[in-house]
Structures are given as structure tokens and as C-alpha cells.
Amino acid sequence: MKKQSKKRKPDWSSHGDSLLTAVVVMLIFIAFYFIIAFFLCLKRHVPYSQFLRELNILTLSPYVIAFALIAVAVFILWVIYKIRCHIIITKGICHKNAELIDYDTVRKIGDRSHYYSYKVKLPDGRIINTERYMFNNYSELILKRCTVYEYKGKYVCRDFR
């Protein structure tokens, strides 16, 4: 008898959540740079003190400095996004069972990927657009409902079902 496999839970990663992935990828590239530089120093029998002097910010490659600055900037944007979401969820009004009406393709990324924004009808009749999400999971939802938090005209949608 075959084991029943669980249905894959929809991935609701928003554009703001994906910023952390970009930071991790940039830091991995920087780590590769330092690992390669370390092994080159070992291969050429350069003393460790010389290698540590090469790590000085004034002698680093401009590309490494640019990658590090971009990674820090994207990380700051991600932290701001998470703080904003936390403030909206803790101080905002909760609208449970808001109805998902439809979805729009907001922005195309490359040839195969899109960002999707969903139209949500709040219990009081207003229609809002959600933030941008990476995948279209609209067809996988059974109830087509979500929980919306509202604070000072800003909205955060969670618990899609």
C-alpha cells in the first residue's frame, strides 16, 4: 500500500520576504572571494600576516566593497519591511475572512517569472490590492480567504486559505 503524500503547502513569499535571499546570495559570493584569496595565499606561500593586511578595506577589490554595500543596503530594506509588517500586525485592525476576488500580474521578471498581486474584498466592502507575491497560488486555495491587517491605510495579508 502506498503512503499518501501530503499536498504541498502553497509558498506565499512576498517580494519583501525575498530580499533576505538576495543578501544571503551576495554574502556567499563575498565568502567565495575570501576563500579563494586564502587558498591563493597558501599556494604562493604568502605569510598569514600578509593575507590579513590584504583584508584591509583600502586594498580590497572595489567589486567586493560594492557587493558588501549592496548586501547591507538590501538587508536594511528587509529589516524595515519586517518592522513595518510587525507594526501593522500589532497595532492594526484585523479583518478575518477577507475574500480573495482575483489576481493581477504586476511585474514580469525575466521570461518565466512574474509578481502577482491579489484583489481582496474586506468585510466592510472595500477592495484592496495585496503586496506583490512571487508565485500564483490562487488556484490552490480552497476557501479563497485570508486575514488582512490594516493600520493607517497600510495593509498586510496573512493566513491565506
Rosetta blueprint (number, residue, H / E / L):
1 M L
2 K L
3 K L
4 Q L
5 S L
6 K L
7 K L
8 R L
9 K L
10 P L
11 D L
12 W L
13 S L
14 S E
15 H L
16 G L
17 D L
18 S L
19 L H
20 L H
21 T H
22 A H
23 V H
24 V H
25 V H
26 M H
27 L H
28 I H
29 F H
30 I H
31 A H
32 F H
33 Y H
34 F H
35 I H
36 I H
37 A H
38 F H
39 F H
40 L H
41 C H
42 L H
43 K H
44 R L
45 H L
46 V L
47 P L
48 Y H
49 S H
50 Q H
51 F H
52 L H
53 R H
54 E H
55 L L
56 N L
57 I L
58 L L
59 T L
60 L L
61 S L
62 P H
63 Y H
64 V H
65 I H
66 A H
67 F H
68 A H
69 L H
70 I H
71 A H
72 V H
73 A H
74 V H
75 F H
76 I H
77 L H
78 W H
79 V H
80 I H
81 Y H
82 K H
83 I H
84 R H
85 C H
86 H H
87 I H
88 I H
89 I H
90 T H
91 K H
92 G L
93 I E
94 C E
95 H E
96 K E
97 N E
98 A E
99 E E
100 L E
101 I E
102 D E
103 Y E
104 D E
105 T E
106 V E
107 R E
108 K E
109 I E
110 G L
111 D L
112 R L
113 S E
114 H E
115 Y E
116 Y E
117 S E
118 Y E
119 K E
120 V E
121 K E
122 L L
123 P L
124 D L
125 G L
126 R L
127 I E
128 I E
129 N E
130 T L
131 E L
132 R L
133 Y E
134 M L
135 F L
136 N L
137 N L
138 Y H
139 S H
140 E H
141 L L
142 I L
143 L L
144 K L
145 R E
146 C E
147 T E
148 V E
149 Y E
150 E E
151 Y E
152 K L
153 G L
154 K E
155 Y E
156 V E
157 C E
158 R E
159 D L
160 F L
161 R L
